[in-house]
Amino acid sequence: MAARTLRIVALGDSVTAGEPGFRSPLESPPDGAGDPESQYGFWMSKAHPDWVVLNRGVSGERSDQILKRFERDVLREAPDYVIILAGVNDIYQGLPASFVQENLDAMYDRAADSGVRVVAATILPYNSASAGESGAIRKVNRWIEGTARHRGLAFCDVHRAVADPASYDRLASTIDGDHPDVAGYRAMGEVLASAIDAHARAEGPG
């Protein structure tokens, strides 16, 4: 079977942008700046040269801020898929899990209404998180998984891909304690590519 060309928007905050090693094209126009391997989209494109993966990450943004640019950064690009990875900054700023869930649900709705397939991605851990913050991340992630199953969305547990097996609330490999290093971004890119592959195969040709 011939490879299927897909157009994919990677939407999110600093973990999508590629911090600390890379600044996204939105942050450093027109092509971004830094080590391109420090972004999960790079590794998705490496696995699938036939895919176009657009980095639309902005460091420090909460889920409500990401939602506000959904039309500009997702719908105007008319992608086949959007990877939605948001919420860690909300939790870091002390906002409740319900706040993240409402904004994610709104993004899922906007995508569905426009015929864009969603990859619902879990929130990553960060090493300075308090027990309460880590608990909130786990709560939102359970909601993301359940919502993806209920709505028929593609689901990807990127949290598990980068978490320390000995301490699930910490990153396995990191430079600054808050973001994955290149190895972590590679792991994210590989599991995200696999999730899209599986979802696209299940849907069949088209």
MDTraj code that builds the backbone (N, CA, C; nanometers):
import mdtraj as md
import numpy as np

residues = "MET ALA ALA ARG THR LEU ARG ILE VAL ALA LEU GLY ASP SER VAL THR ALA GLY GLU PRO GLY PHE ARG SER PRO LEU GLU SER PRO PRO ASP GLY ALA GLY ASP PRO GLU SER GLN TYR GLY PHE TRP MET SER LYS ALA HIS PRO ASP TRP VAL VAL LEU ASN ARG GLY VAL SER GLY GLU ARG SER ASP GLN ILE LEU LYS ARG PHE GLU ARG ASP VAL LEU ARG GLU ALA PRO ASP TYR VAL ILE ILE LEU ALA GLY VAL ASN ASP ILE TYR GLN GLY LEU PRO ALA SER PHE VAL GLN GLU ASN LEU ASP ALA MET TYR ASP ARG ALA ALA ASP SER GLY VAL ARG VAL VAL ALA ALA THR ILE LEU PRO TYR ASN SER ALA SER ALA GLY GLU SER GLY ALA ILE ARG LYS VAL ASN ARG TRP ILE GLU GLY THR ALA ARG HIS ARG GLY LEU ALA PHE CYS ASP VAL HIS ARG ALA VAL ALA ASP PRO ALA SER TYR ASP ARG LEU ALA SER THR ILE ASP GLY ASP HIS PRO ASP VAL ALA GLY TYR ARG ALA MET GLY GLU VAL LEU ALA SER ALA ILE ASP ALA HIS ALA ARG ALA GLU GLY PRO GLY".split()
xyz = np.array([
    [0.0847, -0.1202, 0.0000],
    [0.0000, 0.0000, 0.0000],
    [0.0878, 0.1245, 0.0000],
    [0.0578, 0.2205, -0.0828],
    [0.1360, 0.3436, -0.0901],
    [0.1188, 0.4252, 0.0373],
    [0.2243, 0.4970, 0.0739],
    [0.2179, 0.5819, 0.1924],
    [0.1134, 0.6906, 0.1712],
    [0.0420, 0.7209, 0.2773],
    [-0.0614, 0.8229, 0.2695],
    [-0.0058, 0.9551, 0.3207],
    [-0.0134, 1.0578, 0.2387],
    [0.0316, 1.1897, 0.2809],
    [-0.0705, 1.2500, 0.3758],
    [-0.0225, 1.2981, 0.4900],
    [-0.1093, 1.3617, 0.5885],
    [-0.0551, 1.4995, 0.6231],
    [-0.1464, 1.5906, 0.6475],
    [-0.1126, 1.7240, 0.6959],
    [-0.1571, 1.7297, 0.8414],
    [-0.0621, 1.7592, 0.9302],
    [-0.0861, 1.7497, 1.0738],
    [-0.0434, 1.8795, 1.1416],
    [-0.1306, 1.9344, 1.2259],
    [-0.0944, 2.0493, 1.3077],
    [-0.0649, 2.0003, 1.4490],
    [0.0512, 2.0352, 1.4992],
    [0.0881, 2.0092, 1.6379],
    [0.0566, 2.1356, 1.7168],
    [-0.0461, 2.1303, 1.8014],
    [-0.0959, 2.2474, 1.8723],
    [-0.0681, 2.2337, 2.0211],
    [-0.0112, 2.3379, 2.0804],
    [0.0136, 2.3294, 2.2233],
    [0.1011, 2.4402, 2.2760],
    [0.1698, 2.4081, 2.3852],
    [0.2524, 2.5057, 2.4574],
    [0.4007, 2.4770, 2.4330],
    [0.4834, 2.4921, 2.5369],
    [0.6281, 2.4788, 2.5190],
    [0.6712, 2.3382, 2.4814],
    [0.5973, 2.2371, 2.5254],
    [0.6338, 2.0996, 2.4913],
    [0.6114, 2.0731, 2.3437],
    [0.5140, 2.1404, 2.2844],
    [0.4945, 2.1317, 2.1398],
    [0.5987, 2.2170, 2.0671],
    [0.6253, 2.3359, 2.1206],
    [0.7238, 2.4242, 2.0574],
    [0.8612, 2.3589, 2.0507],
    [0.9003, 2.2901, 2.1605],
    [1.0297, 2.2223, 2.1630],
    [1.1270, 2.2745, 2.2656],
    [1.0767, 2.3484, 2.3650],
    [1.1649, 2.3987, 2.4704],
    [1.2349, 2.2826, 2.5426],
    [1.3567, 2.3054, 2.5931],
    [1.4317, 2.4308, 2.5889],
    [1.5216, 2.4471, 2.4669],
    [1.5218, 2.3486, 2.3785],
    [1.6186, 2.3525, 2.2694],
    [1.5720, 2.4177, 2.1419],
    [1.4396, 2.4390, 2.1282],
    [1.3887, 2.4910, 2.0013],
    [1.2754, 2.5884, 2.0269],
    [1.2689, 2.6913, 1.9450],
    [1.1581, 2.7866, 1.9461],
    [1.0774, 2.7671, 1.8189],
    [0.9472, 2.7605, 1.8333],
    [0.8612, 2.7277, 1.7197],
    [0.8587, 2.8397, 1.6162],
    [0.8070, 2.8101, 1.4965],
    [0.7923, 2.9156, 1.3957],
    [0.7022, 3.0303, 1.4400],
    [0.6083, 3.0058, 1.5303],
    [0.5267, 3.1154, 1.5825],
    [0.6079, 3.2053, 1.6747],
    [0.7058, 3.1488, 1.7415],
    [0.7887, 3.2243, 1.8354],
    [0.9096, 3.2877, 1.7679],
    [0.9595, 3.2230, 1.6651],
    [1.0771, 3.2721, 1.5937],
    [1.0544, 3.2529, 1.4433],
    [0.9734, 3.3430, 1.3831],
    [0.9399, 3.3295, 1.2410],
    [1.0638, 3.3426, 1.1532],
    [1.0612, 3.2834, 1.0334],
    [0.9473, 3.2054, 0.9809],
    [0.9585, 3.0556, 1.0044],
    [1.0787, 3.0084, 1.0424],
    [1.1027, 2.8638, 1.0454],
    [1.1357, 2.8081, 1.1826],
    [1.1315, 2.8920, 1.2863],
    [1.1751, 2.8467, 1.4176],
    [1.3246, 2.8613, 1.4335],
    [1.3748, 2.8329, 1.5531],
    [1.5175, 2.8500, 1.5791],
    [1.5636, 2.7506, 1.6845],
    [1.6863, 2.7007, 1.6666],
    [1.7437, 2.6086, 1.7632],
    [1.7677, 2.4719, 1.7025],
    [1.7720, 2.3717, 1.7878],
    [1.7965, 2.2340, 1.7473],
    [1.6646, 2.1712, 1.7023],
    [1.6471, 2.1458, 1.5736],
    [1.5189, 2.0926, 1.5264],
    [1.4827, 1.9580, 1.5880],
    [1.5825, 1.8841, 1.6369],
    [1.5535, 1.7545, 1.6983],
    [1.4844, 1.7696, 1.8330],
    [1.4831, 1.8924, 1.8858],
    [1.4179, 1.9185, 2.0139],
    [1.2719, 1.9576, 1.9929],
    [1.2000, 1.8782, 1.9141],
    [1.0559, 1.8957, 1.8924],
    [1.0003, 1.7614, 1.8466],
    [0.8877, 1.7229, 1.9010],
    [0.8353, 1.5915, 1.8647],
    [0.7947, 1.5854, 1.7178],
    [0.7553, 1.7003, 1.6606],
    [0.7175, 1.7021, 1.5200],
    [0.8305, 1.6602, 1.4278],
    [0.9543, 1.6931, 1.4665],
    [1.0700, 1.6525, 1.3859],
    [1.0745, 1.5014, 1.3723],
    [1.0530, 1.4321, 1.4846],
    [1.0642, 1.2868, 1.4837],
    [0.9453, 1.2216, 1.4143],
    [0.8304, 1.2871, 1.4162],
    [0.7181, 1.2374, 1.3375],
    [0.7499, 1.2448, 1.1884],
    [0.8069, 1.3570, 1.1468],
    [0.8440, 1.3741, 1.0062],
    [0.9562, 1.2787, 0.9662],
    [1.0434, 1.2485, 1.0611],
    [1.1525, 1.1544, 1.0346],
    [1.0964, 1.0154, 1.0064],
    [0.9941, 0.9777, 1.0850],
    [0.9320, 0.8465, 1.0659],
    [0.8466, 0.8424, 0.9401],
    [0.7902, 0.9582, 0.9046],
    [0.7010, 0.9660, 0.7883],
    [0.7374, 1.0886, 0.7048],
    [0.8361, 1.0770, 0.6171],
    [0.8735, 1.1918, 0.5335],
    [0.7597, 1.2415, 0.4452],
    [0.6578, 1.1577, 0.4261],
    [0.5424, 1.1956, 0.3450],
    [0.4436, 1.2822, 0.4223],
    [0.4607, 1.2947, 0.5528],
    [0.3722, 1.3786, 0.6348],
    [0.4238, 1.5216, 0.6430],
    [0.3325, 1.6161, 0.6487],
    [0.3654, 1.7561, 0.6769],
    [0.3197, 1.7838, 0.8205],
    [0.4152, 1.8117, 0.9088],
    [0.3838, 1.8365, 1.0500],
    [0.4176, 1.9820, 1.0817],
    [0.3164, 2.0594, 1.1168],
    [0.3321, 2.2022, 1.1427],
    [0.3405, 2.2272, 1.2930],
    [0.4493, 2.2856, 1.3384],
    [0.4695, 2.3160, 1.4798],
    [0.3976, 2.4460, 1.5140],
    [0.2923, 2.4346, 1.5939],
    [0.2149, 2.5507, 1.6366],
    [0.2117, 2.5576, 1.7891],
    [0.3304, 2.5450, 1.8473],
    [0.3450, 2.5560, 1.9922],
    [0.3873, 2.6955, 2.0322],
    [0.3346, 2.7426, 2.1462],
    [0.3750, 2.8716, 2.2029],
    [0.4026, 2.8505, 2.3513],
    [0.5243, 2.8772, 2.3924],
    [0.5644, 2.8526, 2.5301],
    [0.4833, 2.9347, 2.6287],
    [0.4471, 2.8718, 2.7396],
    [0.3816, 2.9405, 2.8504],
    [0.2312, 2.9536, 2.8390],
    [0.1723, 2.9108, 2.7286],
    [0.0294, 2.9317, 2.7114],
    [-0.0548, 2.8298, 2.7879],
    [-0.1664, 2.8793, 2.8416],
    [-0.2674, 2.7943, 2.9037],
    [-0.3623, 2.7409, 2.7953],
    [-0.4480, 2.6491, 2.8361],
    [-0.5412, 2.5894, 2.7401],
    [-0.6389, 2.6913, 2.6822],
    [-0.6795, 2.7906, 2.7627],
    [-0.7719, 2.8915, 2.7095],
    [-0.7047, 2.9794, 2.6047],
    [-0.5766, 3.0063, 2.6218],
    [-0.5033, 3.0860, 2.5237],
    [-0.4818, 3.0073, 2.3942],
    [-0.4578, 2.8792, 2.4071],
    [-0.4427, 2.7946, 2.2892],
    [-0.5746, 2.7852, 2.2134],
    [-0.6840, 2.7727, 2.2868],
    [-0.8167, 2.7687, 2.2248],
    [-0.8431, 2.8947, 2.1420],
    [-0.8001, 3.0094, 2.1913],
    [-0.8272, 3.1357, 2.1218],
    [-0.7622, 3.1434, 1.9846],
    [-0.6553, 3.0695, 1.9630],
    [-0.5895, 3.0732, 1.8315],
    [-0.6177, 2.9475, 1.7488],
    [-0.7203, 2.8735, 1.7877],
    [-0.7507, 2.7481, 1.7196],
    [-0.7852, 2.7705, 1.5725],
    [-0.8662, 2.8705, 1.5455],
    [-0.9040, 2.8952, 1.4062],
    [-0.7833, 2.9341, 1.3223],
    [-0.7031, 3.0263, 1.3738],
    [-0.5874, 3.0724, 1.2966],
    [-0.4856, 2.9619, 1.2742],
    [-0.4527, 2.8893, 1.3793],
    [-0.3402, 2.7967, 1.3724],
    [-0.3777, 2.6545, 1.3341],
    [-0.5064, 2.6228, 1.3407],
    [-0.5502, 2.4884, 1.3025],
    [-0.6441, 2.4933, 1.1822],
    [-0.7582, 2.5543, 1.1983],
    [-0.8617, 2.5447, 1.0949],
    [-0.8185, 2.6068, 0.9627],
    [-0.7449, 2.7166, 0.9673],
    [-0.6998, 2.7793, 0.8427],
    [-0.5969, 2.6947, 0.7689],
    [-0.5345, 2.6026, 0.8406],
    [-0.4361, 2.5137, 0.7770],
    [-0.5021, 2.3926, 0.7124],
    [-0.6307, 2.3696, 0.7423],
    [-0.7066, 2.2564, 0.6875],
    [-0.6295, 2.1251, 0.6975],
    [-0.5892, 2.0870, 0.8201],
    [-0.5118, 1.9630, 0.8343],
    [-0.6017, 1.8393, 0.8356],
    [-0.5383, 1.7243, 0.8180],
    [-0.6083, 1.5972, 0.8370],
    [-0.6230, 1.5679, 0.9867],
    [-0.5181, 1.6003, 1.0623],
    [-0.5173, 1.5757, 1.2063],
    [-0.4656, 1.6986, 1.2806],
    [-0.5150, 1.7166, 1.4044],
    [-0.4549, 1.8113, 1.4967],
    [-0.4208, 1.7363, 1.6247],
    [-0.2970, 1.7506, 1.6682],
    [-0.2540, 1.6969, 1.7970],
    [-0.2779, 1.8054, 1.9008],
    [-0.3627, 1.7783, 1.9980],
    [-0.3956, 1.8771, 2.1002],
    [-0.3297, 1.8349, 2.2310],
    [-0.2314, 1.9139, 2.2726],
    [-0.1550, 1.8866, 2.3943],
    [-0.1496, 2.0159, 2.4746],
    [-0.2331, 2.0257, 2.5776],
    [-0.2460, 2.1514, 2.6514],
    [-0.2905, 2.1231, 2.7945],
    [-0.2588, 2.2177, 2.8835],
    [-0.3094, 2.2107, 3.0193],
    [-0.2053, 2.2173, 3.1292],
    [-0.0799, 2.1917, 3.0971],
    [0.0192, 2.1888, 3.2047],
    [0.0391, 2.3266, 3.2670],
    [0.0327, 2.4319, 3.1869],
    [0.0511, 2.5661, 3.2426],
    [-0.0682, 2.6095, 3.3276],
    [-0.1864, 2.5624, 3.2919],
    [-0.3048, 2.5882, 3.3741],
    [-0.2829, 2.5323, 3.5142],
    [-0.2384, 2.4068, 3.5193],
    [-0.2181, 2.3398, 3.6478],
    [-0.1047, 2.4053, 3.7248],
    [0.0006, 2.4418, 3.6556],
    [0.1130, 2.5100, 3.7202],
    [0.0679, 2.6425, 3.7826],
    [-0.0278, 2.7094, 3.7176],
    [-0.0786, 2.8373, 3.7682],
    [-0.1910, 2.8206, 3.8702],
    [-0.2225, 2.6967, 3.9071],
    [-0.3198, 2.6728, 4.0124],
    [-0.4647, 2.6650, 3.9680],
    [-0.4880, 2.6588, 3.8371],
    [-0.6247, 2.6469, 3.7874],
    [-0.6733, 2.5022, 3.8019],
    [-0.8039, 2.4816, 3.8196],
    [-0.8548, 2.3464, 3.8445],
    [-0.8556, 2.2597, 3.7196],
    [-0.8602, 2.1296, 3.7411],
    [-0.8666, 2.0350, 3.6300],
    [-0.9861, 2.0633, 3.5411],
    [-1.0975, 2.1054, 3.5996],
    [-1.2187, 2.1317, 3.5216],
    [-1.1975, 2.2429, 3.4194],
    [-1.1130, 2.3390, 3.4521],
    [-1.0828, 2.4483, 3.3593],
    [-1.0151, 2.3925, 3.2342],
    [-0.9185, 2.3039, 3.2540],
    [-0.8491, 2.2421, 3.1407],
    [-0.9462, 2.1585, 3.0585],
    [-1.0268, 2.0804, 3.1261],
    [-1.1200, 1.9913, 3.0573],
    [-1.2180, 2.0692, 2.9697],
    [-1.2690, 2.1804, 3.0197],
    [-1.3626, 2.2612, 2.9416],
    [-1.2980, 2.3135, 2.8144],
    [-1.1749, 2.3596, 2.8256],
    [-1.1071, 2.4135, 2.7072],
    [-1.0682, 2.3041, 2.6088],
    [-1.0240, 2.1904, 2.6592],
    [-0.9938, 2.0786, 2.5696],
    [-1.1202, 2.0329, 2.4979],
    [-1.2302, 2.0225, 2.5716],
    [-1.3566, 1.9815, 2.5106],
    [-1.3973, 2.0783, 2.3997],
    [-1.3772, 2.2079, 2.4242],
    [-1.4106, 2.3077, 2.3226],
    [-1.3242, 2.2906, 2.1980],
    [-1.1961, 2.2568, 2.2162],
    [-1.1089, 2.2339, 2.1009],
    [-1.1492, 2.1078, 2.0262],
    [-1.1848, 2.0033, 2.1001],
    [-1.2302, 1.8806, 2.0351],
    [-1.3553, 1.9102, 1.9511],
    [-1.4460, 1.9911, 2.0072],
    [-1.5681, 2.0281, 1.9347],
    [-1.5368, 2.1063, 1.8081],
    [-1.4469, 2.2046, 1.8194],
    [-1.4137, 2.2881, 1.7031],
    [-1.3551, 2.2029, 1.5911],
    [-1.2696, 2.1084, 1.6288],
    [-1.2102, 2.0208, 1.5281],
    [-1.3177, 1.9335, 1.4626],
    [-1.4019, 1.8727, 1.5448],
    [-1.5061, 1.7838, 1.4918],
    [-1.5995, 1.8586, 1.3979],
    [-1.6369, 1.9799, 1.4352],
    [-1.7275, 2.0589, 1.3524],
    [-1.6669, 2.0931, 1.2171],
    [-1.5338, 2.0929, 1.2114],
    [-1.4647, 2.1291, 1.0864],
    [-1.4097, 2.0075, 1.0122],
    [-1.4379, 1.8889, 1.0638],
    [-1.3922, 1.7683, 0.9955],
    [-1.2452, 1.7370, 1.0129],
    [-1.1834, 1.7934, 1.1173],
    [-1.0422, 1.7669, 1.1461],
    [-1.0343, 1.6584, 1.2527],
    [-0.9572, 1.5543, 1.2271],
    [-0.9414, 1.4457, 1.3236],
    [-0.8509, 1.4920, 1.4377],
    [-0.8836, 1.4488, 1.5576],
    [-0.8099, 1.4899, 1.6773],
    [-0.7233, 1.3767, 1.7303],
    [-0.6011, 1.4114, 1.7684],
    [-0.5203, 1.3245, 1.8540],
    [-0.5224, 1.3884, 1.9927],
    [-0.5902, 1.3242, 2.0855],
    [-0.5984, 1.3739, 2.2225],
    [-0.4777, 1.3232, 2.2991],
    [-0.3874, 1.4130, 2.3324],
    [-0.2619, 1.3759, 2.3976],
    [-0.2658, 1.4117, 2.5455],
    [-0.2058, 1.3276, 2.6274],
    [-0.2020, 1.3508, 2.7710],
    [-0.0994, 1.4570, 2.8081],
    [-0.1187, 1.5169, 2.9256],
    [-0.0284, 1.6190, 2.9779],
    [0.0963, 1.5521, 3.0348],
    [0.2108, 1.6104, 3.0076],
    [0.3372, 1.5558, 3.0564],
    [0.3614, 1.5917, 3.2030],
    [0.4414, 1.5101, 3.2735],
    [0.4837, 1.5470, 3.4085],
    [0.5926, 1.6542, 3.4032],
    [0.6148, 1.7173, 3.5163],
    [0.7328, 1.8032, 3.5303],
    [0.7866, 1.7849, 3.6716],
    [0.9180, 1.7938, 3.6849],
    [0.9836, 1.7454, 3.8052],
    [0.9617, 1.8311, 3.9292],
    [0.9240, 1.9579, 3.9112],
    [0.9008, 2.0445, 4.0270],
    [0.7557, 2.0433, 4.0730],
    [0.6724, 1.9610, 4.0098],
    [0.5298, 1.9587, 4.0445],
    [0.5093, 1.9123, 4.1881],
    [0.4166, 1.9775, 4.2569],
    [0.3770, 1.9330, 4.3902],
    [0.2910, 1.8077, 4.3769],
    [0.2642, 1.7440, 4.4899],
    [0.1770, 1.6266, 4.4879],
    [0.0390, 1.6632, 4.4333],
    [-0.0095, 1.7822, 4.4705],
    [-0.1394, 1.8265, 4.4217],
    [-0.1398, 1.8512, 4.2727],
    [-0.0322, 1.9107, 4.2217],
    [-0.0228, 1.9372, 4.0779],
    [-0.0133, 1.8066, 3.9993],
    [0.0660, 1.7131, 4.0488],
    [0.0762, 1.5836, 3.9817],
    [-0.0573, 1.5106, 3.9844],
    [-0.1298, 1.5236, 4.0943],
    [-0.2616, 1.4631, 4.1030],
    [-0.3581, 1.5232, 4.0030],
    [-0.3497, 1.6543, 3.9846],
    [-0.4360, 1.7205, 3.8860],
    [-0.4030, 1.6753, 3.7444],
    [-0.2749, 1.6584, 3.7159],
    [-0.2341, 1.6084, 3.5841],
    [-0.2913, 1.4691, 3.5605],
    [-0.2804, 1.3828, 3.6617],
    [-0.3348, 1.2477, 3.6467],
    [-0.4860, 1.2519, 3.6254],
    [-0.5541, 1.3413, 3.6967],
    [-0.6999, 1.3527, 3.6829],
    [-0.7379, 1.3952, 3.5421],
    [-0.6709, 1.4977, 3.4901],
    [-0.7016, 1.5425, 3.3537],
    [-0.6678, 1.4334, 3.2527],
    [-0.5576, 1.3652, 3.2742],
    [-0.5188, 1.2615, 3.1789],
    [-0.6187, 1.1464, 3.1748],
    [-0.6731, 1.1102, 3.2894],
    [-0.7783, 1.0071, 3.2896],
    [-0.9007, 1.0562, 3.2118],
    [-0.9316, 1.1837, 3.2297],
    [-1.0450, 1.2421, 3.1567],
    [-1.0171, 1.2428, 3.0066],
    [-0.8958, 1.2791, 2.9657],
    [-0.8599, 1.2812, 2.8235],
    [-0.8759, 1.1418, 2.7629],
    [-0.8256, 1.0419, 2.8314],
    [-0.8356, 0.9052, 2.7786],
    [-0.9818, 0.8620, 2.7671],
    [-1.0604, 0.8869, 2.8707],
    [-1.2008, 0.8495, 2.8673],
    [-1.2789, 0.9248, 2.7612],
    [-1.2495, 1.0531, 2.7476],
    [-1.3187, 1.1345, 2.6481],
    [-1.2828, 1.0902, 2.5069],
    [-1.1551, 1.0599, 2.4841],
    [-1.1128, 1.0120, 2.3524],
    [-1.1843, 0.8826, 2.3173],
    [-1.1955, 0.7930, 2.4140],
    [-1.2645, 0.6661, 2.3879],
    [-1.4122, 0.6913, 2.3569],
    [-1.4748, 0.7778, 2.4350],
    [-1.6169, 0.8053, 2.4179],
    [-1.6469, 0.8735, 2.2844],
    [-1.5585, 0.9628, 2.2438],
    [-1.5830, 1.0413, 2.1230],
    [-1.5212, 0.9794, 1.9979],
    [-1.4466, 0.8717, 2.0134],
    [-1.3839, 0.8085, 1.8980],
    [-1.2631, 0.8840, 1.8449],
    [-1.1940, 0.9568, 1.9326],
    [-1.0750, 1.0305, 1.8932],
    [-0.9528, 0.9399, 1.8989],
    [-0.8510, 0.9737, 1.8219],
    [-0.7214, 0.9099, 1.8408],
    [-0.6677, 0.9539, 1.9770],
    [-0.6046, 0.8632, 2.0486],
    [-0.5526, 0.8925, 2.1821],
    [-0.4055, 0.8570, 2.1865],
    [-0.3268, 0.9412, 2.2538],
    [-0.1845, 0.9117, 2.2694],
    [-0.1387, 0.9504, 2.4093],
    [-0.0852, 0.8535, 2.4811],
    [-0.0378, 0.8764, 2.6177],
    [0.1094, 0.9171, 2.6138],
    [0.1324, 1.0430, 2.5756],
    [0.2703, 1.0923, 2.5701],
    [0.3291, 1.1055, 2.7099],
    [0.2429, 1.1214, 2.8119],
    [0.2908, 1.1234, 2.9508],
    [0.3680, 0.9952, 2.9806],
    [0.3079, 0.8828, 2.9476],
    [0.3733, 0.7546, 2.9731],
    [0.5028, 0.7414, 2.8933],
    [0.5052, 0.7972, 2.7735],
    [0.6233, 0.7848, 2.6880],
    [0.7456, 0.8532, 2.7464],
    [0.7246, 0.9592, 2.8262],
    [0.8393, 1.0352, 2.8781],
    [0.8573, 1.0219, 3.0288],
    [0.7639, 0.9557, 3.0968],
    [0.7709, 0.9470, 3.2425],
    [0.8792, 0.8489, 3.2877],
    [0.9382, 0.8773, 3.4022],
    [1.0358, 0.7891, 3.4654],
    [0.9614, 0.6647, 3.5155],
    [0.9975, 0.5455, 3.4689],
    [0.9268, 0.4256, 3.5133],
    [0.9302, 0.4064, 3.6648],
    [1.0327, 0.4607, 3.7288],
    [1.0449, 0.4464, 3.8739],
    [0.9699, 0.5548, 3.9500],
    [0.9273, 0.6593, 3.8791],
    [0.8575, 0.7713, 3.9429],
    [0.7716, 0.8383, 3.8370],
    [0.6465, 0.7937, 3.8255],
    [0.5601, 0.8289, 3.7134],
    [0.5336, 0.9785, 3.7024],
    [0.5517, 1.0533, 3.8103],
    [0.5255, 1.1966, 3.8089],
    [0.6492, 1.2793, 3.7748],
    [0.7540, 1.2135, 3.7275],
    [0.8759, 1.2826, 3.6893],
    [0.9167, 1.2426, 3.5480],
    [0.9893, 1.3321, 3.4819],
    [1.0404, 1.3036, 3.3480],
    [1.1577, 1.2069, 3.3563],
    [1.1628, 1.1140, 3.2633],
    [1.2717, 1.0174, 3.2611],
    [1.4017, 1.0812, 3.2142],
    [1.3912, 1.1783, 3.1251],
    [1.5087, 1.2359, 3.0620],
    [1.4819, 1.3825, 3.0306],
    [1.5569, 1.4709, 3.0973],
    [1.5282, 1.6139, 3.0852],
    [1.6533, 1.6958, 3.1086],
    [1.6567, 1.8133, 3.0482],
    [1.7669, 1.9064, 3.0705],
    [1.7349, 2.0021, 3.1838],
    [1.6118, 2.0533, 3.1846],
    [1.5750, 2.1591, 3.2788],
    [1.4729, 2.1172, 3.3849],
    [1.4287, 1.9927, 3.3809],
    [1.3317, 1.9456, 3.4788],
    [1.1869, 1.9718, 3.4405],
    [1.1659, 2.0582, 3.3419],
    [1.0303, 2.0948, 3.3016],
    [0.9909, 2.0408, 3.1647],
    [1.0894, 2.0101, 3.0826],
    [1.0642, 1.9667, 2.9445],
    [1.1474, 1.8431, 2.9127],
    [1.1017, 1.7620, 2.8178],
    [1.1846, 1.6495, 2.7741],
    [1.3124, 1.6997, 2.7072],
    [1.4134, 1.6131, 2.7052],
    [1.5298, 1.6412, 2.6223],
    [1.5052, 1.5794, 2.4843],
    [1.6068, 1.5775, 2.4004],
    [1.5880, 1.5266, 2.2641],
    [1.5369, 1.3827, 2.2659],
    [1.5906, 1.3004, 2.3556],
    [1.5451, 1.1611, 2.3640],
    [1.3967, 1.1551, 2.3988],
    [1.3526, 1.2434, 2.4873],
    [1.2117, 1.2478, 2.5236],
    [1.1243, 1.2922, 2.4087],
    [1.1684, 1.3936, 2.3359],
    [1.0914, 1.4384, 2.2201],
    [1.0855, 1.3299, 2.1127],
    [1.1932, 1.2557, 2.0997],
    [1.1910, 1.1447, 2.0040],
    [1.0867, 1.0402, 2.0458],
    [1.0847, 1.0076, 2.1742],
    [0.9867, 0.9105, 2.2241],
    [0.8441, 0.9602, 2.1997],
    [0.8216, 1.0901, 2.2224],
    [0.6899, 1.1471, 2.1966],
    [0.6533, 1.1359, 2.0493],
    [0.7460, 1.1738, 1.9626],
    [0.7190, 1.1699, 1.8197],
    [0.6869, 1.0299, 1.7714],
    [0.7563, 0.9321, 1.8259],
    [0.7339, 0.7935, 1.7832],
    [0.5963, 0.7433, 1.8254],
    [0.5550, 0.7723, 1.9500],
    [0.4236, 0.7222, 1.9931],
    [0.3104, 0.7997, 1.9255],
    [0.3314, 0.9271, 1.8997],
    [0.2295, 1.0044, 1.8288],
    [0.2137, 0.9558, 1.6846],
    [0.3252, 0.9281, 1.6186],
    [0.3175, 0.8753, 1.4822],
    [0.2453, 0.7410, 1.4808],
    [0.2735, 0.6577, 1.5798],
    [0.2071, 0.5271, 1.5873],
    [0.0575, 0.5424, 1.6094],
    [0.0191, 0.6393, 1.6948],
    [-0.1228, 0.6616, 1.7216],
    [-0.1962, 0.7068, 1.5952],
    [-0.1335, 0.7954, 1.5188],
    [-0.1966, 0.8423, 1.3946],
    [-0.2001, 0.7307, 1.2917],
    [-0.0915, 0.6539, 1.2818],
    [-0.0900, 0.5389, 1.1909],
    [-0.2072, 0.4457, 1.2198],
    [-0.2238, 0.4110, 1.3473],
    [-0.3294, 0.3171, 1.3856],
    [-0.4673, 0.3739, 1.3557],
    [-0.4865, 0.5012, 1.3855],
    [-0.6168, 0.5635, 1.3615],
    [-0.6459, 0.5714, 1.2123],
    [-0.5467, 0.6092, 1.1324],
    [-0.5659, 0.6206, 0.9874],
    [-0.5936, 0.4842, 0.9257],
    [-0.5258, 0.3794, 0.9735],
    [-0.5513, 0.2439, 0.9215],
    [-0.6926, 0.1999, 0.9549],
    [-0.7363, 0.2320, 1.0768],
    [-0.8710, 0.1922, 1.1184],
    [-0.9777, 0.2599, 1.0348],
    [-0.9501, 0.3835, 0.9929],
    [-1.0466, 0.4566, 0.9102],
    [-1.0444, 0.4100, 0.7655],
    [-0.9351, 0.3473, 0.7236],
    [-0.9255, 0.2990, 0.5861],
    [-0.8760, 0.4069, 0.4919],
    [-0.8617, 0.3751, 0.3635],
    [-0.8090, 0.4721, 0.2669],
    [-0.9048, 0.5893, 0.2495],
    [-0.8459, 0.7029, 0.2167],
    [-0.9288, 0.8207, 0.1940],
    [-0.8552, 0.9458, 0.2276],
])
top = md.Topology()
chain = top.add_chain()
for i, resn in enumerate(residues, 1):
    res = top.add_residue(resn, chain, resSeq=i)
    for name in ("N", "CA", "C"):
        top.add_atom(name, md.element.get_by_symbol(name[0]), res)
traj = md.Trajectory(xyz[None], top)
